[in-house]
Amino acid sequence: MNDVLTGIERDVVIDYLRSELPVLTVKLNFMQDSGFIVPAGQYLIQQTAIIFSERFVPQYAKSLQTEVVVSFYFKKRGLFFNSVLQSKNSKCAVGIPNIISKIEDTQPEKIFENYSGKLLYAATKGQTEVAFSSNARYPLFNPFVWRNVKLSAAFFEILEANTAFIRSNQNGNLIECMCESQEMLLVYGKRFPEKNPFPFKACLLNEELQKKPVGIVSTYKREVDSFAGNLFVPFSDTKKTVAAEIPITFFSQTAFPQACEKIVEQLAFIPAVSYIAEKKEENTAVQDRISPLEIVYISERYVTFVCSSKTISFVPMQEYSFLINIGYRNVRAKCGVRHVFEHDGKIAAICVFTRLNPEDKRFLYEKIYGTVYR
């Protein structure tokens, strides 16, 4: 049972919200795997209503009255309350209820939401149909794909053999900061980004780093030279961190926005590589059973499938008709195989959508990134 704040405690917390305006995380009750962030200082409180711009709110959340859970930190203690999101005239608001609760240290295990669909492709004897489903170890619609990987020597070996990723031996204050936030560290042109260059809140920004104590900020500035020109991905949040990096110089022939787009594609490789790097089960219920086709990643541009090498043969440039059921929505599209990875009897295929309905593209974008598609 969550501890509920007393009347005086609640008043102190509301005063803190009003004066400090900390970051708010808003989760949708009907879609627990999705939500959005209201950045620090980007809202105001009138009486017991929190008011902010609708630009922070995904399109699918702007129904007449959407039940939400709002969470934030008060002196490093996680708090939350249930409310209703309302939208009007480019503004959104949530009311602060009488009950504000403390977040439990141990959260109940999240219920896995299964998705299913099928691939269809031309074969010598007509059309072949292969069913697929999602995998509980790789939840869909999570842009922070590096949080679900199992680190192993095979993982890095496959990753580095097929992508621009390299295993990094960097350490220092900036790496520790990155791993605490679980956000990527990007130092481009010997400076930290002022605006997020990715379609989701993916990396540490200059504004956030400047909020640190003066001594720490000066330390960060001294470290910049050794980090410049690379993107670091926090595969571990431990003290002795494991980070992987993508040299921005790898994309030196393209403009920076295109380089960031390419990096997003490389991030889509991570669940594929993690899956095929997993150890084989020594014994299964049925000898030589062929594993089913599974989907481990999807965005508005990419979709990744994994399975046994015996299940299906993926060939680069091969095109498939694609159908996935997401709640009440059926997304139909065409996708082509961009990359194929094989290892130890398993195969992974990163596909790119070659034909996708604009409304489905908007839906997928907003569902994975939790922000309005523009």
Order of alpha helices (4+ residues) and beta strands (2+ residues): alpha-beta-beta-beta-beta-beta-beta-beta-beta-beta-beta-alpha-beta-alpha-beta-alpha-alpha-beta-beta-alpha-alpha-beta-beta-beta-beta-beta-alpha
